[in-house]
Structures are given as C-alpha cells and as structure tokens.
Amino acid sequence: MIVVLKNGVGKEQQDDLKRFLEGYGVKVSVTEGTQTTIFGLLGDTSNIDINAVEAQDAVETVKRVQEPYKKANRKFHPDNTEVKVGDLVIGGKKLTVIAGPCSVESEEQIVEIARRVKAAGATMLRGGAFKPRTSPYSFQGLHAEGLELLRIARKETGLPIVTEIMNTEDLDLFADVDVIQVGARSMQNFELLKELGKTDKPILLKRGLANTYEEMLMSAEYIMAGGNENVILCERGIRTYETFTRNTLDISAIPVLKRLSHLPVIIDPSHAAGLPWMVEPLSKASIAAGADGLIIEVHNNPAKALSDGAQSLTPDQFDGIMERLAPLAQVVDRTL
C-alpha cells in the first residue's frame, strides 16, 4: 500500500501520520520525491481501513499495491534511483561503462587491460576472481589472489572494481570491492542475497538464465529488504530455443524494468550474444532503449583467455566501439 501526501505537509504532520500508520503493525518507508512525498507501507496491510487513512489531513490519496516487491517498485519510489560508487553515479546522465576480462589471470594482464579500457572511456573495471563454470574441469578463477590483483589494477588506474561473489563464506574477502556482482546462477541464492542486504556495497544483480522480470525484482527485494538499497539490475540475456547466439538479449527488459522499478539497468551484450561482432549493435540498441550503462568483456589476448575468450573484444576493438557509441549517447541525451 502507498500513501501519497498532500503538497506542503510539514515534518510534524508527517511524523504524526507515520505513527498512526505504524499502529496497524506495518513498517513505513518514506520517499521524498521532487514533487511528492510517499509513504510505502510494508507488511500485512489487509486490516488497514483505507477510508480511515484517507481521512487524515495530510493524505492526498491511498493505493493498494498488488506486486509482491515493494522497495524495488516504482510506485513506492517514482524518481529514478542513482547508485553512487565513489564519485561515479550509476543511473544519472552519464552512461556507465564497465569493461575488463571475464577472469583475472595475472597482474600484467589485468593492469594492461585496465589501462586500455580507462583510456577508451570505461568508468569501472570488471574481472572475475571466483568463476562459476559449467564444467568442473574449467578454470575456476584465482580466488583471493584474483581480488588482490584487481586491487592492484585499481591502484594503478583509479578505476573502481566490479567482481562476482558466489557464496556467503567469501563475503569478508569483498570488503574492499567497490561493486559486488551477483551472477545469473546466483540470482535466486536467497541466503546470499540476504547477507548482501546487510552490507552497504552497491550490488550488480544479473538476471537468471530463465527468470521473469518479477522474479528478478523479487531478488532485488531480498537485498533491499535487508537495508541495502544500492542495487543495479543487469540484463545479460536469457536462454531460448535459439542456438546461434549464446543467449538471447532481451532488449524489452530495459523499458519494462524501467516502468516497474526505479533501479538503474545495465546491459551485458557480451554474455548475451557470446559473439564479439554482436557487442556493438547490441550496445547501440541498449542505449537507444534507455539502458543506464553497459558491461563489456575485453581481453588483451582473447585467443589465449582462460575463460570466455570467444566473446571478448580486444582493446583496439573496444576503442572503436566506444568512439562510435558516443554520438548515439548524445542523441538520447546521455554522455559516455
């Protein structure tokens, strides 16, 4: 349930109304918009008398919300959320570009790639230290050593680092990570999501291989219900009957998620297609559809990459794509 307050309602009236509503045994989440103040009621609202709430002097309207996700719901939070990572803002006018290799392999590799993607205009560095792989015989990442190499690359370039967590036992290792990524396979690892909700770290939440929009937003709700509202949604392609591409990028997810939620939306064209030549057209389509940024795989030697080399761009290819994306960003009133 949401309660929209009248314009000009003062702090004292708001506090009185909040106490009145909490008397029904619900929690009240307050959202201060540019034009309107909204109280979002969390919990069992079935016994609340709407007429009694509407009769309060401070109340403009009362609406019941059918969707099971509340904190992630745009009805509770009409303005777009901007997630801050240091001095960077995700969801603002400037598009976020996260770039780097699938896996951290060596200090030389990650530092060289970090320097190249920064020079091309990337604002954050991605790199996997813990790698969930379909085959148990594939490279699983350098784990704690990989995180240390990412920190070295950050020190060398100043780029914030984005890397994936796989289980709650490793959470302490991520204390110095700027953005924690939840991969597609972990989207419904609810115990992990609850622990991430206790942190104040920005969380990049990837959509699962075969999950609906509502299921994705419910996973975001797990994190936000724990107190961490710094959530970034990531569409990375879903599994369909098509086998030409690795996955199928769901471009429609961008306007749908933007309509249902206030959270920023990032697109991963590399995992969606699995083909480097498709990264540019999918990136262009994503920007045109309203995405807040991109996460792109870049490797200095894709042919010898320990994971996902086939879908990675070379630094030179990334340079060219960034140059060609800049004019399109201006068309949709954004910047790179």
FENDAZI-V630974 format. One record per helix or strand. SS is the DSSP state (H for helix, E for strand). FROM is the first residue (numbers start at 1). TO is the last residue. If there is no record, write none. Layout:
ss:SS from:FROM to:TO
ss:SS from:FROM to:TO
This chain:
ss:E from:2 to:5
ss:H from:11 to:22
ss:E from:27 to:32
ss:E from:37 to:42
ss:H from:50 to:54
ss:E from:59 to:63
ss:E from:73 to:73
ss:E from:83 to:85
ss:E from:88 to:90
ss:E from:94 to:94
ss:E from:96 to:100
ss:E from:103 to:103
ss:H from:107 to:120
ss:E from:124 to:126
ss:E from:128 to:128
ss:H from:144 to:157
ss:E from:160 to:165
ss:H from:168 to:174
ss:E from:179 to:182
ss:H from:184 to:186
ss:H from:190 to:196
ss:E from:202 to:206
ss:H from:213 to:225
ss:E from:231 to:235
ss:E from:238 to:238
ss:E from:248 to:248
ss:H from:252 to:260
ss:E from:261 to:261
ss:E from:265 to:267
ss:H from:269 to:273
ss:H from:276 to:289
ss:E from:293 to:298
ss:H from:302 to:304
ss:H from:309 to:311
ss:E from:313 to:313
ss:H from:315 to:331
ss:E from:335 to:335
